[in-house]
Amino acid sequence: MNIGSAHRDKETVDKYHTETEAKAKELRQFIETANAPIFGIDADGLVNEWNQTAETLTGFSKQEVMGKDLVQSYITDDYKESVAKVLDDALSGKETANYEFPLYSKSGDRVDVLLNSTTRRDAAGSIVGVVGVGQDITDLNKSKAQVIQASKLATLGEMSSGVAHELNQPLNVIRLALANCRHEMKNGLGNTEKILGKFDRVDGQVRRATAIIDHMRMFGRKASESFAPVNVVDVLQGALLLLREQLRLSNIKLLEQYPESGDLVVLGHEIQLEQVIINLISNAKDVLNQGAEEAQKEILLTVSENHQNVSITVQDNGGGVPSEILSRIFEPFFTTKGVGSGTGLGLSVSYGIVKDMGGELSVTNEGGGARFNIQIPRAD
């Protein structure tokens, strides 16, 4: 062998190794100092990567987390199953973009992270783990929750007049029944059975008023952060408990169509889904009050299902959404109502709530009015 050639080959190999080591060091420095949390797991789900931003975000040092099961140790209970599936998908070669999940911090606080996962392979191309690059969206989610709550309280304010009428009806029945009982007892006209029957009627009206007040109180609360099974029909009945009297006072005929099966369950926030329904029906009511003829004002509430989704449709006959604004209807602060008549947040908040539940909210003009349709995946 030519000595000079061998020397040059050795120099080439040494140079290659030096450059490779320099690139690896540079990549390691990039990962450690990146302003996004970066973590990695091996094929068994054990942490093998945890950069400085991940340390700052969670409060856990790299030494504390290395070798521990990421899902079991640092993911909140209600997300363990779904996060495990995302990571399992990545370990099988299927990458995930923009997946939102919460981490535990060392202080016990919840940290919301938007994740992009990438399969990690060795030199031979075999899958050896997953690398995740995240974004801290905790403050963004808090702001979103505040907007939802503000919109909900604004909706309560707008409904207050109708709810007052809803409460006045049982109160008037109670007042008249008690006055009648007093008159009959005073004049010796009533018998025990008849008076007890009126007391039963009073009790029923008290229960009705209590249900309305309790539901308003529940509706005004902040929603829990975790999803739970939600019965769609129960949500609709809760919304109508607050709205029926308003529709009656506006001479609006409410038509309801439900499937025979009452077990229509989705995953989400019960109160937030009710907020969506109230927003859609209230908007339909306002549109009908603005222009439709008294004898023809109708809202059709339809629930249907298939193997994948539950569908909720709110349709009015108020003329529909003008075509020039149809594409903007879900924009924040966009409203067709007059000044002081709305926040412009109802539909945009509703759109966000449905989207967070993995569903879709859309609008079309059909049957002489606007048709809002909610599609939400069924709970398994």
VEXKEKE-763576 format. One line per 5 residues: their letters; for each residue x negated, y negated, z of C-alpha. Coordinates in Angstrom, 2 decimals. Layout:
<rs>
a = X,Y,Z  ...
</rs>
This chain:
<rs>
mnigs = 0.00,0.00,0.00  -1.19,-3.50,-0.79  -2.18,-5.14,2.52  -1.24,-8.60,1.30  2.18,-7.42,0.18
ahrdk = 2.84,-5.68,3.51  1.84,-8.83,5.35  4.24,-10.89,3.29  7.04,-8.37,3.91  6.42,-8.59,7.65
etvdk = 6.50,-12.37,7.50  9.82,-12.20,5.61  11.33,-9.83,8.19  10.04,-11.95,11.06  11.45,-15.06,9.42
yhtet = 14.82,-13.34,8.92  14.97,-12.30,12.57  13.97,-15.76,13.70  16.63,-17.41,11.55  19.25,-14.87,12.69
eakak = 18.41,-15.46,16.33  18.54,-19.23,15.79  21.99,-18.95,14.14  23.25,-16.68,16.91  21.99,-19.15,19.52
elrqf = 23.61,-22.00,17.62  26.90,-20.10,17.42  26.73,-19.27,21.12  26.13,-22.94,21.92  29.09,-23.92,19.73
ietan = 31.39,-21.46,21.52  30.23,-22.53,24.98  30.62,-26.28,24.33  33.75,-26.21,22.14  36.50,-28.51,23.42
apifg = 39.05,-25.70,22.93  39.38,-22.73,25.29  37.80,-19.66,23.68  38.04,-16.21,25.15  37.41,-12.70,23.91
idadg = 38.32,-9.15,24.87  36.85,-5.80,23.93  38.79,-2.85,22.52  40.04,-2.01,26.03  41.43,-5.48,26.67
lvnew = 38.63,-6.46,29.06  37.30,-10.03,28.95  33.90,-10.37,27.27  34.06,-14.03,26.23  35.04,-17.08,28.30
nqtae = 33.70,-20.50,27.38  33.27,-23.64,29.46  36.61,-25.13,28.42  38.39,-21.92,29.45  36.64,-22.25,32.82
tltgf = 37.72,-25.88,33.21  41.27,-25.16,32.09  41.90,-22.20,34.38  39.47,-22.82,37.23  38.06,-19.30,36.83
skqev = 34.31,-19.09,36.12  32.89,-16.80,33.47  31.38,-14.59,36.17  34.79,-14.14,37.81  36.63,-13.00,34.69
mgkdl = 34.10,-10.95,32.74  35.09,-7.30,32.56  38.60,-7.86,33.93  41.85,-7.00,32.15  43.01,-10.27,30.58
vqsyi = 46.73,-9.47,30.44  47.10,-7.88,33.86  44.93,-10.42,35.69  45.67,-13.78,34.09  48.98,-13.71,32.17
tddyk = 52.28,-14.55,33.94  54.53,-11.53,34.49  57.25,-12.55,32.03  54.69,-12.81,29.19  52.54,-9.75,29.92
esvak = 54.38,-7.49,27.46  54.48,-9.99,24.57  50.84,-11.09,24.99  49.74,-7.46,25.15  51.51,-6.87,21.84
vldda = 49.77,-9.85,20.22  46.38,-8.58,21.35  47.19,-5.00,20.30  48.18,-6.32,16.87  44.84,-8.13,16.63
lsgke = 43.01,-4.95,17.64  44.72,-3.20,14.73  43.70,-5.95,12.30  46.82,-8.13,12.38  45.94,-11.67,13.39
tanye = 48.36,-14.08,15.09  48.59,-17.86,14.63  50.18,-20.44,16.95  51.43,-18.05,19.62  52.38,-19.80,22.86
fplys = 51.84,-18.18,26.24  51.11,-19.18,29.85  47.95,-18.40,31.85  47.51,-18.40,35.61  45.02,-20.96,36.91
ksgdr = 42.92,-20.28,39.98  45.05,-22.75,41.95  48.19,-20.80,41.01  49.44,-23.39,38.52  50.77,-22.44,35.11
vdvll = 48.71,-23.43,32.05  50.44,-23.27,28.67  48.17,-22.28,25.77  48.79,-22.20,22.02  46.72,-19.29,20.72
nsttr = 45.18,-18.25,17.43  43.72,-14.74,17.65  41.09,-13.28,15.34  39.96,-9.67,15.07  36.29,-9.15,15.97
rdaag = 34.33,-6.55,13.97  30.84,-5.11,14.24  28.24,-4.92,11.45  29.84,-1.75,10.13  33.25,-3.40,9.90
sivgv = 34.81,-1.53,12.82  37.15,-3.47,15.12  35.51,-3.99,18.50  37.69,-6.67,20.06  39.56,-9.93,19.71
vgvgq = 38.51,-13.57,19.87  41.15,-16.13,20.80  40.94,-19.88,20.24  43.53,-21.85,22.17  44.90,-25.31,22.74
ditdl = 46.13,-26.64,26.07  49.76,-27.70,25.54  50.77,-27.92,29.21  51.33,-31.69,29.15  53.12,-31.44,25.80
nkska = 55.54,-28.86,27.21  56.14,-30.97,30.31  56.98,-33.95,28.10  59.30,-31.78,26.01  61.05,-30.52,29.14
qviqa = 61.51,-34.12,30.31  63.06,-35.08,26.96  65.42,-32.10,27.15  66.43,-33.03,30.69  66.94,-36.69,29.74
sklat = 69.11,-35.67,26.80  71.10,-33.32,29.04  71.77,-36.05,31.61  72.77,-38.45,28.82  75.22,-35.80,27.59
lgems = 76.66,-35.50,31.10  77.13,-39.26,31.18  78.92,-39.22,27.84  81.19,-36.40,29.05  82.01,-38.02,32.39
sgvah = 85.27,-39.59,31.24  86.58,-36.32,29.80  85.49,-34.36,32.86  87.30,-36.87,35.08  90.49,-36.11,33.15
elnqp = 89.73,-32.41,33.47  89.55,-32.79,37.25  92.59,-35.07,37.47  94.86,-32.38,36.07  94.38,-29.83,38.91
lnvir = 94.35,-32.66,41.47  97.73,-33.88,40.21  99.13,-30.35,40.35  97.86,-30.02,43.94  99.34,-33.38,44.94
lalan = 102.77,-32.59,43.45  102.86,-29.08,44.92  101.98,-30.29,48.41  104.49,-33.15,48.21  107.17,-30.69,47.15
crhem = 106.27,-28.31,50.00  106.40,-31.16,52.51  109.83,-32.27,51.23  111.28,-28.76,51.36  109.87,-27.99,54.81
knglg = 111.02,-31.34,56.20  114.55,-30.81,54.94  114.69,-27.09,55.64  115.17,-26.28,51.97  112.24,-23.98,51.30
nteki = 111.73,-20.36,52.24  108.44,-18.82,53.24  107.97,-16.85,50.03  108.58,-19.89,47.84  106.20,-22.10,49.83
lgkfd = 103.49,-19.43,49.89  103.81,-19.23,46.11  103.13,-22.94,45.86  100.15,-22.58,48.19  98.80,-19.90,45.85
rvdgq = 99.20,-22.34,42.98  97.31,-24.99,44.95  94.55,-22.48,45.69  94.24,-21.67,41.99  93.90,-25.35,41.08
vrrat = 91.27,-25.86,43.81  89.30,-22.97,42.35  89.57,-24.52,38.88  88.30,-27.91,40.07  85.51,-26.23,42.05
aiidh = 84.42,-24.26,38.98  84.19,-27.45,36.91  82.18,-29.31,39.56  79.87,-26.36,40.18  79.28,-25.95,36.46
mrmfg = 78.45,-29.63,36.02  75.96,-29.34,38.88  74.39,-26.26,37.32  74.28,-27.87,33.88  72.42,-30.88,35.29
rkase = 69.61,-28.77,36.75  66.29,-28.30,35.04  65.98,-25.01,33.18  63.63,-22.35,34.46  60.39,-21.94,32.54
sfapv = 60.80,-18.24,31.79  63.23,-16.67,29.32  65.95,-14.34,30.54  68.77,-12.34,28.92  71.67,-14.66,28.05
nvvdv = 75.21,-13.58,27.18  76.25,-15.86,24.32  80.00,-15.61,24.96  79.53,-16.58,28.62  77.52,-19.62,27.51
lqgal = 80.26,-20.71,25.12  82.93,-20.37,27.79  80.81,-22.44,30.17  80.48,-25.20,27.57  84.21,-25.16,26.86
lllre = 84.96,-25.42,30.58  83.54,-28.95,30.34  84.88,-29.81,26.89  88.40,-28.42,26.49  90.13,-31.36,28.14
qlrls = 88.15,-33.86,26.05  89.22,-32.06,22.88  92.84,-31.98,24.05  92.82,-35.69,24.83  91.43,-36.36,21.34
nikll = 94.18,-34.21,19.78  91.55,-31.87,18.32  92.58,-28.29,17.71  89.91,-25.81,18.78  89.86,-22.49,16.94
eqype = 87.74,-19.69,18.37  86.62,-16.49,16.68  84.64,-13.88,18.60  83.60,-10.35,17.65  85.21,-7.44,19.49
sgdlv = 81.95,-6.73,21.29  81.46,-9.14,24.18  77.91,-7.95,24.82  76.03,-10.45,22.64  72.73,-10.98,24.44
vlghe = 69.74,-13.12,23.41  66.60,-14.17,25.25  66.35,-17.79,26.31  67.56,-20.40,28.78  71.28,-20.21,29.51
iqleq = 71.69,-23.89,30.38  69.64,-25.07,27.40  71.68,-22.96,25.00  74.84,-24.40,26.57  73.33,-27.85,26.03
viinl = 73.03,-27.07,22.31  76.67,-25.94,22.09  77.89,-29.03,23.98  75.85,-31.29,21.68  77.27,-29.72,18.53
isnak = 80.90,-29.73,19.70  80.61,-33.27,21.11  79.17,-34.52,17.81  81.99,-32.84,15.91  84.52,-34.47,18.27
dvlnq = 82.98,-37.91,17.73  83.02,-37.50,13.96  86.68,-36.42,13.99  87.65,-39.32,16.25  86.03,-41.77,13.83
gaeea = 87.92,-40.88,10.69  90.02,-37.72,10.52  93.81,-37.84,10.56  95.35,-36.93,13.92  97.36,-33.99,12.63
qkeil = 94.38,-32.41,10.89  91.52,-32.63,13.40  90.03,-29.17,13.90  86.84,-27.57,15.19  86.16,-23.94,14.39
ltvse = 83.83,-22.10,16.79  82.72,-18.75,15.40  80.45,-16.07,16.84  79.22,-13.15,14.76  76.43,-10.60,14.90
nhqnv = 74.34,-8.17,12.92  71.57,-5.76,13.86  69.01,-8.58,14.15  70.74,-11.84,15.06  73.60,-13.47,16.89
sitvq = 75.17,-16.30,14.90  77.06,-19.26,16.42  78.82,-21.65,14.07  80.43,-25.01,14.88  82.40,-26.41,11.94
dnggg = 84.62,-29.48,11.75  86.79,-30.95,9.01  85.58,-34.51,9.42  84.23,-35.06,5.91  80.69,-33.72,6.35
vpsei = 77.25,-35.31,6.62  76.41,-37.83,3.86  74.04,-36.12,1.42  71.47,-38.92,1.66  70.88,-38.25,5.37
lsrif = 71.41,-34.49,5.47  67.65,-33.81,5.44  67.06,-36.23,8.34  69.80,-35.05,10.67  67.42,-33.29,13.10
epfft = 64.87,-36.11,13.33  64.32,-37.58,16.83  66.24,-40.82,17.48  68.08,-40.58,14.16  71.79,-41.22,14.68
tkgvg = 74.79,-42.32,12.65  76.56,-43.60,15.77  76.77,-47.26,16.67  74.41,-48.98,19.08  74.98,-47.74,22.62
sgtgl = 76.99,-44.73,21.46  74.23,-42.14,21.43  70.57,-41.49,22.14  69.71,-39.95,18.79  68.12,-37.04,20.68
glsvs = 70.95,-34.53,20.81  70.38,-32.76,17.50  66.58,-32.95,17.58  66.52,-31.52,21.12  69.01,-28.83,20.07
ygivk = 66.80,-27.93,17.11  63.77,-27.59,19.39  65.64,-25.46,21.94  66.85,-23.01,19.29  63.39,-22.88,17.69
dmgge = 61.78,-22.11,21.07  64.17,-19.16,21.38  62.86,-17.83,18.08  65.97,-18.91,16.21  67.06,-21.42,13.59
lsvtn = 69.53,-24.31,13.60  70.77,-25.48,10.20  73.50,-27.69,8.76  75.49,-27.60,5.53  78.62,-29.32,4.25
eggga = 81.42,-26.80,3.82  85.20,-26.70,4.01  85.64,-30.46,4.13  83.24,-30.97,7.03  79.86,-30.25,8.59
rfniq = 78.91,-26.68,9.45  76.15,-26.21,12.04  74.85,-22.67,12.29  72.64,-21.17,15.02  70.82,-17.91,14.35
iprad = 69.08,-16.35,17.36  67.40,-12.92,17.50  69.26,-10.35,19.58  67.60,-9.18,22.76  66.28,-5.63,22.41
</rs>
